[in-house]
Amino acid sequence: MAIYLVKLFISYRQGVLDPQGVAVEKAAHQLGFERVRNVRVGKFITMEIEASNEDEVKREIEEMAKKFLVNPVIEEYSYEIEEVK
Amino acid sequence: MAIYLVKLFISYRQGVLDPQGVAVEKAAHQLGFERVRNVRVGKFITMEIEASNEDEVKREIEEMAKKFLVNPVIEEYSYEIEEVK
């Protein structure tokens, strides 16, 4: 068994209203960062998973995404896996 | 001028209590994902910035991080820049 570090990036799909992104963009403009646009705020989740190999980690992540981490109607996700031990 | 896509990853520093991370880990365990641990939930922000070069984009991001995006007492961040146009 090895330990894998997983980085998961969840963001709203294009076309889905993202009020947090709108708020950040507005703040940026008010503070003088005028050239910033199309701000989207999503989730960055890191975790460690113990598994025998990377394929097992992938299955685990995709199952978790489907079961409770990601709402596929409004969100999309990607991830990176790195063996740490 | 070019358009750069920026991906910003903000997470709590080690040692800072992360209640969302604790909640996700608990949910994972209850749903049978027993080998998941050390879950941390942070922010994944994407934006486009118009600038003459990558150094300008870096300065812009670091200034925004300092001014309003990141709380350095409890959070840390990293980012990636990619020219899109």
N, CA and C atoms of all chains as a GROMACS GRO file, in nm:
protein
  510
    1MET      N    1   0.084  -0.120   0.000
    1MET     CA    2   0.000   0.000   0.000
    1MET      C    3   0.087   0.125   0.000
    2ALA      N    4   0.041   0.226  -0.070
    2ALA     CA    5   0.113   0.354  -0.074
    2ALA      C    6   0.015   0.466  -0.040
    3ILE      N    7   0.071   0.583  -0.010
    3ILE     CA    8  -0.014   0.698   0.017
    3ILE      C    9  -0.008   0.792  -0.104
    4TYR      N   10  -0.123   0.833  -0.152
    4TYR     CA   11  -0.130   0.923  -0.266
    4TYR      C   12  -0.191   1.057  -0.222
    5LEU      N   13  -0.129   1.164  -0.270
    5LEU     CA   14  -0.186   1.297  -0.248
    5LEU      C   15  -0.274   1.331  -0.367
    6VAL      N   16  -0.398   1.367  -0.339
    6VAL     CA   17  -0.492   1.400  -0.446
    6VAL      C   18  -0.527   1.547  -0.439
    7LYS      N   19  -0.520   1.616  -0.552
    7LYS     CA   20  -0.568   1.754  -0.562
    7LYS      C   21  -0.687   1.756  -0.654
    8LEU      N   22  -0.798   1.806  -0.603
    8LEU     CA   23  -0.923   1.804  -0.678
    8LEU      C   24  -0.968   1.948  -0.700
    9PHE      N   25  -1.001   1.980  -0.825
    9PHE     CA   26  -1.042   2.116  -0.862
    9PHE      C   27  -1.187   2.112  -0.908
   10ILE      N   28  -1.274   2.178  -0.835
   10ILE     CA   29  -1.416   2.177  -0.872
   10ILE      C   30  -1.457   2.318  -0.910
   11SER      N   31  -1.517   2.334  -1.026
   11SER     CA   32  -1.563   2.469  -1.064
   11SER      C   33  -1.702   2.461  -1.126
   12TYR      N   34  -1.770   2.575  -1.127
   12TYR     CA   35  -1.900   2.580  -1.191
   12TYR      C   36  -1.883   2.565  -1.341
   13ARG      N   37  -1.977   2.500  -1.404
   13ARG     CA   38  -1.977   2.491  -1.549
   13ARG      C   39  -2.000   2.630  -1.608
   14GLN      N   40  -1.944   2.652  -1.727
   14GLN     CA   41  -1.970   2.777  -1.799
   14GLN      C   42  -2.120   2.793  -1.813
   15GLY      N   43  -2.170   2.914  -1.790
   15GLY     CA   44  -2.313   2.939  -1.806
   15GLY      C   45  -2.388   2.934  -1.674
   16VAL      N   46  -2.327   2.870  -1.573
   16VAL     CA   47  -2.390   2.865  -1.442
   16VAL      C   48  -2.351   2.992  -1.366
   17LEU      N   49  -2.448   3.057  -1.307
   17LEU     CA   50  -2.423   3.180  -1.233
   17LEU      C   51  -2.333   3.151  -1.114
   18ASP      N   52  -2.230   3.233  -1.097
   18ASP     CA   53  -2.133   3.212  -0.990
   18ASP      C   54  -2.122   3.342  -0.910
   19PRO      N   55  -2.209   3.359  -0.808
   19PRO     CA   56  -2.215   3.488  -0.735
   19PRO      C   57  -2.083   3.522  -0.665
   20GLN      N   58  -2.011   3.421  -0.617
   20GLN     CA   59  -1.884   3.449  -0.550
   20GLN      C   60  -1.783   3.505  -0.650
   21GLY      N   61  -1.784   3.448  -0.772
   21GLY     CA   62  -1.696   3.498  -0.876
   21GLY      C   63  -1.729   3.642  -0.913
   22VAL      N   64  -1.858   3.672  -0.922
   22VAL     CA   65  -1.901   3.808  -0.953
   22VAL      C   66  -1.853   3.904  -0.844
   23ALA      N   67  -1.864   3.861  -0.718
   23ALA     CA   68  -1.823   3.947  -0.606
   23ALA      C   69  -1.673   3.973  -0.608
   24VAL      N   70  -1.595   3.870  -0.637
   24VAL     CA   71  -1.449   3.887  -0.641
   24VAL      C   72  -1.411   3.980  -0.756
   25GLU      N   73  -1.476   3.964  -0.870
   25GLU     CA   74  -1.445   4.048  -0.986
   25GLU      C   75  -1.477   4.195  -0.956
   26LYS      N   76  -1.592   4.217  -0.891
   26LYS     CA   77  -1.632   4.352  -0.855
   26LYS      C   78  -1.530   4.414  -0.759
   27ALA      N   79  -1.489   4.337  -0.661
   27ALA     CA   80  -1.390   4.386  -0.564
   27ALA      C   81  -1.260   4.421  -0.636
   28ALA      N   82  -1.219   4.333  -0.729
   28ALA     CA   83  -1.096   4.357  -0.804
   28ALA      C   84  -1.104   4.491  -0.877
   29HIS      N   85  -1.216   4.512  -0.946
   29HIS     CA   86  -1.231   4.636  -1.024
   29HIS      C   87  -1.230   4.758  -0.932
   30GLN      N   88  -1.300   4.748  -0.820
   30GLN     CA   89  -1.306   4.860  -0.727
   30GLN      C   90  -1.169   4.894  -0.669
   31LEU      N   91  -1.084   4.792  -0.658
   31LEU     CA   92  -0.952   4.815  -0.601
   31LEU      C   93  -0.848   4.849  -0.708
   32GLY      N   94  -0.894   4.868  -0.830
   32GLY     CA   95  -0.803   4.915  -0.934
   32GLY      C   96  -0.748   4.806  -1.026
   33PHE      N   97  -0.792   4.682  -1.006
   33PHE     CA   98  -0.746   4.575  -1.096
   33PHE      C   99  -0.850   4.563  -1.209
   34GLU      N  100  -0.839   4.656  -1.303
   34GLU     CA  101  -0.942   4.673  -1.406
   34GLU      C  102  -0.935   4.567  -1.514
   35ARG      N  103  -0.819   4.505  -1.530
   35ARG     CA  104  -0.800   4.415  -1.642
   35ARG      C  105  -0.831   4.268  -1.609
   36VAL      N  106  -0.897   4.251  -1.495
   36VAL     CA  107  -0.936   4.117  -1.452
   36VAL      C  108  -1.079   4.090  -1.498
   37ARG      N  109  -1.102   3.973  -1.554
   37ARG     CA  110  -1.240   3.941  -1.593
   37ARG      C  111  -1.265   3.791  -1.590
   38ASN      N  112  -1.394   3.758  -1.602
   38ASN     CA  113  -1.434   3.617  -1.605
   38ASN      C  114  -1.385   3.540  -1.482
   39VAL      N  115  -1.403   3.600  -1.364
   39VAL     CA  116  -1.359   3.535  -1.239
   39VAL      C  117  -1.459   3.427  -1.199
   40ARG      N  118  -1.408   3.311  -1.167
   40ARG     CA  119  -1.493   3.200  -1.123
   40ARG      C  120  -1.431   3.146  -0.994
   41VAL      N  121  -1.515   3.123  -0.894
   41VAL     CA  122  -1.464   3.071  -0.767
   41VAL      C  123  -1.516   2.929  -0.746
   42GLY      N  124  -1.425   2.836  -0.736
   42GLY     CA  125  -1.462   2.697  -0.713
   42GLY      C  126  -1.394   2.642  -0.589
   43LYS      N  127  -1.389   2.510  -0.578
   43LYS     CA  128  -1.328   2.448  -0.462
   43LYS      C  129  -1.199   2.377  -0.497
   44PHE      N  130  -1.105   2.385  -0.405
   44PHE     CA  131  -0.976   2.317  -0.419
   44PHE      C  132  -0.966   2.222  -0.300
   45ILE      N  133  -0.983   2.094  -0.327
   45ILE     CA  134  -0.982   1.995  -0.218
   45ILE      C  135  -0.857   1.910  -0.228
   46THR      N  136  -0.784   1.899  -0.117
   46THR     CA  137  -0.671   1.806  -0.115
   46THR      C  138  -0.701   1.697  -0.013
   47MET      N  139  -0.650   1.578  -0.040
   47MET     CA  140  -0.669   1.467   0.055
   47MET      C  141  -0.562   1.362   0.031
   48GLU      N  142  -0.544   1.276   0.128
   48GLU     CA  143  -0.455   1.162   0.110
   48GLU      C  144  -0.540   1.036   0.103
   49ILE      N  145  -0.503   0.946   0.011
   49ILE     CA  146  -0.574   0.819  -0.002
   49ILE      C  147  -0.471   0.706   0.000
   50GLU      N  148  -0.500   0.607   0.082
   50GLU     CA  149  -0.413   0.490   0.086
   50GLU      C  150  -0.465   0.389  -0.016
   51ALA      N  151  -0.378   0.342  -0.103
   51ALA     CA  152  -0.422   0.249  -0.207
   51ALA      C  153  -0.303   0.171  -0.260
   52SER      N  154  -0.334   0.064  -0.336
   52SER     CA  155  -0.226  -0.019  -0.390
   52SER      C  156  -0.165   0.042  -0.515
   53ASN      N  157  -0.243   0.118  -0.589
   53ASN     CA  158  -0.190   0.177  -0.712
   53ASN      C  159  -0.275   0.296  -0.755
   54GLU      N  160  -0.227   0.366  -0.857
   54GLU     CA  161  -0.293   0.490  -0.898
   54GLU      C  162  -0.434   0.466  -0.955
   55ASP      N  163  -0.452   0.353  -1.022
   55ASP     CA  164  -0.585   0.323  -1.078
   55ASP      C  165  -0.690   0.312  -0.968
   56GLU      N  166  -0.648   0.254  -0.857
   56GLU     CA  167  -0.740   0.241  -0.743
   56GLU      C  168  -0.777   0.380  -0.690
   57VAL      N  169  -0.678   0.470  -0.687
   57VAL     CA  170  -0.703   0.607  -0.639
   57VAL      C  171  -0.803   0.676  -0.733
   58LYS      N  172  -0.782   0.660  -0.863
   58LYS     CA  173  -0.872   0.720  -0.962
   58LYS      C  174  -1.015   0.673  -0.942
   59ARG      N  175  -1.031   0.542  -0.926
   59ARG     CA  176  -1.166   0.488  -0.904
   59ARG      C  177  -1.231   0.549  -0.780
   60GLU      N  178  -1.151   0.556  -0.674
   60GLU     CA  179  -1.198   0.611  -0.546
   60GLU      C  180  -1.244   0.757  -0.564
   61ILE      N  181  -1.163   0.837  -0.632
   61ILE     CA  182  -1.197   0.979  -0.652
   61ILE      C  183  -1.324   0.992  -0.735
   62GLU      N  184  -1.328   0.916  -0.844
   62GLU     CA  185  -1.444   0.930  -0.933
   62GLU      C  186  -1.574   0.886  -0.867
   63GLU      N  187  -1.561   0.785  -0.781
   63GLU     CA  188  -1.680   0.741  -0.707
   63GLU      C  189  -1.722   0.846  -0.605
   64MET      N  190  -1.625   0.904  -0.537
   64MET     CA  191  -1.657   1.010  -0.439
   64MET      C  192  -1.718   1.131  -0.508
   65ALA      N  193  -1.661   1.166  -0.624
   65ALA     CA  194  -1.714   1.280  -0.700
   65ALA      C  195  -1.861   1.256  -0.731
   66LYS      N  196  -1.890   1.134  -0.780
   66LYS     CA  197  -2.026   1.100  -0.820
   66LYS      C  198  -2.120   1.096  -0.701
   67LYS      N  199  -2.070   1.042  -0.589
   67LYS     CA  200  -2.159   1.019  -0.474
   67LYS      C  201  -2.187   1.144  -0.392
   68PHE      N  202  -2.086   1.230  -0.373
   68PHE     CA  203  -2.114   1.344  -0.285
   68PHE      C  204  -2.027   1.468  -0.306
   69LEU      N  205  -1.919   1.458  -0.380
   69LEU     CA  206  -1.831   1.575  -0.387
   69LEU      C  207  -1.870   1.676  -0.494
   70VAL      N  208  -1.925   1.625  -0.604
   70VAL     CA  209  -1.951   1.711  -0.719
   70VAL      C  210  -2.098   1.701  -0.761
   71ASN      N  211  -2.157   1.812  -0.793
   71ASN     CA  212  -2.292   1.814  -0.850
   71ASN      C  213  -2.279   1.832  -1.002
   72PRO      N  214  -2.292   1.722  -1.077
   72PRO     CA  215  -2.259   1.727  -1.220
   72PRO      C  216  -2.349   1.819  -1.303
   73VAL      N  217  -2.465   1.855  -1.248
   73VAL     CA  218  -2.554   1.944  -1.322
   73VAL      C  219  -2.492   2.084  -1.333
   74ILE      N  220  -2.428   2.129  -1.226
   74ILE     CA  221  -2.374   2.265  -1.228
   74ILE      C  222  -2.222   2.272  -1.215
   75GLU      N  223  -2.159   2.160  -1.179
   75GLU     CA  224  -2.014   2.164  -1.155
   75GLU      C  225  -1.938   2.068  -1.245
   76GLU      N  226  -1.811   2.100  -1.268
   76GLU     CA  227  -1.723   2.005  -1.335
   76GLU      C  228  -1.596   1.995  -1.251
   77TYR      N  229  -1.517   1.890  -1.271
   77TYR     CA  230  -1.398   1.873  -1.187
   77TYR      C  231  -1.285   1.810  -1.264
   78SER      N  232  -1.165   1.831  -1.211
   78SER     CA  233  -1.048   1.760  -1.261
   78SER      C  234  -0.961   1.731  -1.140
   79TYR      N  235  -0.862   1.646  -1.158
   79TYR     CA  236  -0.778   1.614  -1.041
   79TYR      C  237  -0.637   1.574  -1.082
   80GLU      N  238  -0.548   1.579  -0.985
   80GLU     CA  239  -0.410   1.534  -1.002
   80GLU      C  240  -0.378   1.437  -0.888
   81ILE      N  241  -0.298   1.336  -0.920
   81ILE     CA  242  -0.259   1.238  -0.820
   81ILE      C  243  -0.106   1.231  -0.815
   82GLU      N  244  -0.055   1.224  -0.695
   82GLU     CA  245   0.091   1.218  -0.678
   82GLU      C  246   0.120   1.120  -0.565
   83GLU      N  247   0.210   1.025  -0.587
   83GLU     CA  248   0.244   0.930  -0.480
   83GLU      C  249   0.336   1.000  -0.381
   84VAL      N  250   0.304   0.993  -0.253
   84VAL     CA  251   0.389   1.062  -0.156
   84VAL      C  252   0.470   0.969  -0.068
   85LYS      N  253   0.423   0.843  -0.048
   85LYS     CA  254   0.498   0.750   0.038
   85LYS      C  255   0.489   0.609  -0.018
   86MET      N  256  -0.091   4.354  -2.617
   86MET     CA  257  -0.156   4.295  -2.498
   86MET      C  258  -0.203   4.153  -2.529
   87ALA      N  259  -0.193   4.068  -2.428
   87ALA     CA  260  -0.241   3.931  -2.443
   87ALA      C  261  -0.336   3.899  -2.327
   88ILE      N  262  -0.410   3.790  -2.343
   88ILE     CA  263  -0.499   3.745  -2.236
   88ILE      C  264  -0.435   3.623  -2.170
   89TYR      N  265  -0.428   3.627  -2.038
   89TYR     CA  266  -0.372   3.515  -1.963
   89TYR      C  267  -0.479   3.452  -1.876
   90LEU      N  268  -0.480   3.320  -1.874
   90LEU     CA  269  -0.570   3.248  -1.784
   90LEU      C  270  -0.492   3.217  -1.657
   91VAL      N  271  -0.548   3.257  -1.545
   91VAL     CA  272  -0.481   3.235  -1.416
   91VAL      C  273  -0.562   3.136  -1.334
   92LYS      N  274  -0.493   3.036  -1.279
   92LYS     CA  275  -0.555   2.944  -1.183
   92LYS      C  276  -0.490   2.966  -1.048
   93LEU      N  277  -0.572   2.995  -0.949
   93LEU     CA  278  -0.520   3.028  -0.816
   93LEU      C  279  -0.574   2.925  -0.718
   94PHE      N  280  -0.483   2.870  -0.638
   94PHE     CA  281  -0.522   2.766  -0.542
   94PHE      C  282  -0.497   2.820  -0.402
   95ILE      N  283  -0.601   2.834  -0.324
   95ILE     CA  284  -0.587   2.888  -0.188
   95ILE      C  285  -0.626   2.779  -0.090
   96SER      N  286  -0.537   2.753   0.007
   96SER     CA  287  -0.574   2.653   0.108
   96SER      C  288  -0.535   2.702   0.246
   97TYR      N  289  -0.595   2.641   0.346
   97TYR     CA  290  -0.558   2.674   0.484
   97TYR      C  291  -0.418   2.624   0.512
   98ARG      N  292  -0.344   2.700   0.591
   98ARG     CA  293  -0.213   2.653   0.635
   98ARG      C  294  -0.229   2.530   0.724
   99GLN      N  295  -0.127   2.443   0.722
   99GLN     CA  296  -0.126   2.328   0.812
   99GLN      C  297  -0.141   2.380   0.955
  100GLY      N  298  -0.224   2.314   1.033
  100GLY     CA  299  -0.239   2.355   1.172
  100GLY      C  300  -0.362   2.442   1.192
  101VAL      N  301  -0.412   2.502   1.084
  101VAL     CA  302  -0.533   2.583   1.095
  101VAL      C  303  -0.654   2.490   1.082
  102LEU      N  304  -0.748   2.504   1.176
  102LEU     CA  305  -0.867   2.420   1.174
  102LEU      C  306  -0.947   2.445   1.046
  103ASP      N  307  -0.987   2.337   0.980
  103ASP     CA  308  -1.059   2.347   0.853
  103ASP      C  309  -1.190   2.268   0.865
  104PRO      N  310  -1.296   2.330   0.915
  104PRO     CA  311  -1.421   2.258   0.943
  104PRO      C  312  -1.483   2.193   0.819
  105GLN      N  313  -1.469   2.258   0.703
  105GLN     CA  314  -1.524   2.200   0.581
  105GLN      C  315  -1.450   2.070   0.545
  106GLY      N  316  -1.318   2.074   0.564
  106GLY     CA  317  -1.236   1.955   0.540
  106GLY      C  318  -1.276   1.840   0.631
  107VAL      N  319  -1.300   1.873   0.759
  107VAL     CA  320  -1.341   1.772   0.856
  107VAL      C  321  -1.476   1.712   0.815
  108ALA      N  322  -1.568   1.799   0.768
  108ALA     CA  323  -1.701   1.752   0.727
  108ALA      C  324  -1.692   1.659   0.606
  109VAL      N  325  -1.609   1.696   0.508
  109VAL     CA  326  -1.595   1.612   0.389
  109VAL      C  327  -1.533   1.477   0.426
  110GLU      N  328  -1.433   1.479   0.514
  110GLU     CA  329  -1.368   1.354   0.554
  110GLU      C  330  -1.467   1.262   0.627
  111LYS      N  331  -1.548   1.320   0.714
  111LYS     CA  332  -1.648   1.244   0.789
  111LYS      C  333  -1.748   1.181   0.691
  112ALA      N  334  -1.794   1.261   0.594
  112ALA     CA  335  -1.888   1.211   0.494
  112ALA      C  336  -1.826   1.096   0.416
  113ALA      N  337  -1.699   1.112   0.378
  113ALA     CA  338  -1.628   1.007   0.303
  113ALA      C  339  -1.628   0.876   0.383
  114HIS      N  340  -1.592   0.887   0.511
  114HIS     CA  341  -1.583   0.766   0.593
  114HIS      C  342  -1.721   0.700   0.608
  115GLN      N  343  -1.823   0.783   0.629
  115GLN     CA  344  -1.957   0.728   0.646
  115GLN      C  345  -2.008   0.658   0.520
  116LEU      N  346  -1.959   0.704   0.404
  116LEU     CA  347  -2.003   0.644   0.277
  116LEU      C  348  -1.913   0.529   0.234
  117GLY      N  349  -1.820   0.490   0.321
  117GLY     CA  350  -1.739   0.372   0.291
  117GLY      C  351  -1.601   0.401   0.234
  118PHE      N  352  -1.566   0.528   0.219
  118PHE     CA  353  -1.431   0.562   0.170
  118PHE      C  354  -1.340   0.578   0.291
  119GLU      N  355  -1.299   0.463   0.346
  119GLU     CA  356  -1.231   0.460   0.476
  119GLU      C  357  -1.086   0.504   0.465
  120ARG      N  358  -1.029   0.493   0.347
  120ARG     CA  359  -0.885   0.518   0.334
  120ARG      C  360  -0.849   0.661   0.296
  121VAL      N  361  -0.949   0.748   0.311
  121VAL     CA  362  -0.929   0.890   0.284
  121VAL      C  363  -0.894   0.962   0.413
  122ARG      N  364  -0.793   1.046   0.410
  122ARG     CA  365  -0.761   1.122   0.531
  122ARG      C  366  -0.697   1.256   0.496
  123ASN      N  367  -0.688   1.338   0.599
  123ASN     CA  368  -0.624   1.469   0.586
  123ASN      C  369  -0.690   1.554   0.475
  124VAL      N  370  -0.821   1.556   0.474
  124VAL     CA  371  -0.895   1.634   0.373
  124VAL      C  372  -0.891   1.782   0.410
  125ARG      N  373  -0.860   1.865   0.312
  125ARG     CA  374  -0.859   2.010   0.332
  125ARG      C  375  -0.939   2.072   0.217
  126VAL      N  376  -1.023   2.165   0.250
  126VAL     CA  377  -1.104   2.230   0.146
  126VAL      C  378  -1.062   2.376   0.133
  127GLY      N  379  -1.016   2.412   0.017
  127GLY     CA  380  -0.976   2.549  -0.008
  127GLY      C  381  -1.050   2.606  -0.128
  128LYS      N  382  -0.997   2.714  -0.184
  128LYS     CA  383  -1.063   2.778  -0.297
  128LYS      C  384  -0.982   2.761  -0.425
  129PHE      N  385  -1.054   2.747  -0.534
  129PHE     CA  386  -0.994   2.734  -0.666
  129PHE      C  387  -1.052   2.849  -0.749
  130ILE      N  388  -0.970   2.950  -0.772
  130ILE     CA  389  -1.020   3.068  -0.843
  130ILE      C  390  -0.957   3.074  -0.981
  131THR      N  391  -1.038   3.090  -1.083
  131THR     CA  392  -0.984   3.113  -1.217
  131THR      C  393  -1.026   3.253  -1.263
  132MET      N  394  -0.940   3.315  -1.342
  132MET     CA  395  -0.973   3.447  -1.397
  132MET      C  396  -0.890   3.472  -1.521
  133GLU      N  397  -0.933   3.569  -1.600
  133GLU     CA  398  -0.852   3.612  -1.713
  133GLU      C  399  -0.797   3.751  -1.683
  134ILE      N  400  -0.672   3.773  -1.717
  134ILE     CA  401  -0.609   3.903  -1.698
  134ILE      C  402  -0.546   3.946  -1.829
  135GLU      N  403  -0.574   4.070  -1.868
  135GLU     CA  404  -0.512   4.126  -1.989
  135GLU      C  405  -0.382   4.193  -1.946
  136ALA      N  406  -0.273   4.159  -2.011
  136ALA     CA  407  -0.144   4.217  -1.972
  136ALA      C  408  -0.045   4.206  -2.087
  137SER      N  409   0.066   4.278  -2.076
  137SER     CA  410   0.166   4.274  -2.183
  137SER      C  411   0.255   4.151  -2.175
  138ASN      N  412   0.274   4.100  -2.054
  138ASN     CA  413   0.360   3.982  -2.040
  138ASN      C  414   0.332   3.910  -1.907
  139GLU      N  415   0.395   3.795  -1.892
  139GLU     CA  416   0.365   3.710  -1.777
  139GLU      C  417   0.409   3.773  -1.645
  140ASP      N  418   0.518   3.848  -1.647
  140ASP     CA  419   0.564   3.915  -1.525
  140ASP      C  420   0.459   4.013  -1.472
  141GLU      N  421   0.395   4.081  -1.563
  141GLU     CA  422   0.290   4.176  -1.526
  141GLU      C  423   0.173   4.101  -1.460
  142VAL      N  424   0.142   3.985  -1.515
  142VAL     CA  425   0.034   3.903  -1.459
  142VAL      C  426   0.070   3.860  -1.317
  143LYS      N  427   0.194   3.815  -1.300
  143LYS     CA  428   0.242   3.774  -1.167
  143LYS      C  429   0.228   3.885  -1.065
  144ARG      N  430   0.271   4.005  -1.104
  144ARG     CA  431   0.262   4.120  -1.011
  144ARG      C  432   0.117   4.147  -0.973
  145GLU      N  433   0.031   4.142  -1.074
  145GLU     CA  434  -0.112   4.165  -1.054
  145GLU      C  435  -0.171   4.062  -0.954
  146ILE      N  436  -0.140   3.936  -0.976
  146ILE     CA  437  -0.193   3.830  -0.888
  146ILE      C  438  -0.142   3.849  -0.745
  147GLU      N  439  -0.011   3.873  -0.733
  147GLU     CA  440   0.045   3.882  -0.598
  147GLU      C  441  -0.009   4.004  -0.523
  148GLU      N  442  -0.035   4.111  -0.597
  148GLU     CA  443  -0.093   4.229  -0.533
  148GLU      C  444  -0.238   4.201  -0.490
  149MET      N  445  -0.312   4.134  -0.577
  149MET     CA  446  -0.451   4.100  -0.541
  149MET      C  447  -0.454   4.005  -0.422
  150ALA      N  448  -0.362   3.907  -0.422
  150ALA     CA  449  -0.356   3.813  -0.310
  150ALA      C  450  -0.334   3.889  -0.180
  151LYS      N  451  -0.240   3.983  -0.183
  151LYS     CA  452  -0.206   4.060  -0.064
  151LYS      C  453  -0.320   4.151  -0.022
  152LYS      N  454  -0.385   4.212  -0.121
  152LYS     CA  455  -0.486   4.313  -0.088
  152LYS      C  456  -0.621   4.256  -0.046
  153PHE      N  457  -0.665   4.147  -0.108
  153PHE     CA  458  -0.798   4.100  -0.070
  153PHE      C  459  -0.829   3.952  -0.094
  154LEU      N  460  -0.744   3.882  -0.170
  154LEU     CA  461  -0.782   3.745  -0.201
  154LEU      C  462  -0.741   3.642  -0.095
  155VAL      N  463  -0.627   3.669  -0.030
  155VAL     CA  464  -0.570   3.569   0.062
  155VAL      C  465  -0.546   3.631   0.199
  156ASN      N  466  -0.580   3.557   0.302
  156ASN     CA  467  -0.547   3.599   0.438
  156ASN      C  468  -0.420   3.524   0.481
  157PRO      N  469  -0.305   3.591   0.478
  157PRO     CA  470  -0.178   3.519   0.496
  157PRO      C  471  -0.160   3.458   0.635
  158VAL      N  472  -0.240   3.504   0.732
  158VAL     CA  473  -0.228   3.447   0.866
  158VAL      C  474  -0.274   3.301   0.867
  159ILE      N  475  -0.381   3.272   0.792
  159ILE     CA  476  -0.437   3.136   0.796
  159ILE      C  477  -0.434   3.064   0.661
  160GLU      N  478  -0.404   3.138   0.554
  160GLU     CA  479  -0.409   3.075   0.422
  160GLU      C  480  -0.275   3.085   0.348
  161GLU      N  481  -0.255   2.992   0.257
  161GLU     CA  482  -0.141   3.002   0.165
  161GLU      C  483  -0.195   2.980   0.024
  162TYR      N  484  -0.116   3.022  -0.076
  162TYR     CA  485  -0.168   3.009  -0.212
  162TYR      C  486  -0.056   2.978  -0.311
  163SER      N  487  -0.098   2.925  -0.424
  163SER     CA  488  -0.006   2.909  -0.537
  163SER      C  489  -0.088   2.936  -0.662
  164TYR      N  490  -0.020   2.950  -0.775
  164TYR     CA  491  -0.096   2.978  -0.897
  164TYR      C  492  -0.024   2.931  -1.021
  165GLU      N  493  -0.101   2.920  -1.128
  165GLU     CA  494  -0.047   2.885  -1.261
  165GLU      C  495  -0.097   2.989  -1.360
  166ILE      N  496  -0.012   3.022  -1.457
  166ILE     CA  497  -0.049   3.120  -1.559
  166ILE      C  498  -0.033   3.056  -1.696
  167GLU      N  499  -0.128   3.083  -1.783
  167GLU     CA  500  -0.121   3.026  -1.917
  167GLU      C  501  -0.171   3.132  -2.015
  168GLU      N  502  -0.095   3.158  -2.120
  168GLU     CA  503  -0.140   3.256  -2.219
  168GLU      C  504  -0.248   3.192  -2.306
  169VAL      N  505  -0.361   3.263  -2.321
  169VAL     CA  506  -0.468   3.202  -2.401
  169VAL      C  507  -0.490   3.270  -2.536
  170LYS      N  508  -0.455   3.399  -2.544
  170LYS     CA  509  -0.476   3.470  -2.672
  170LYS      C  510  -0.360   3.564  -2.699
   0.00000   0.00000   0.00000
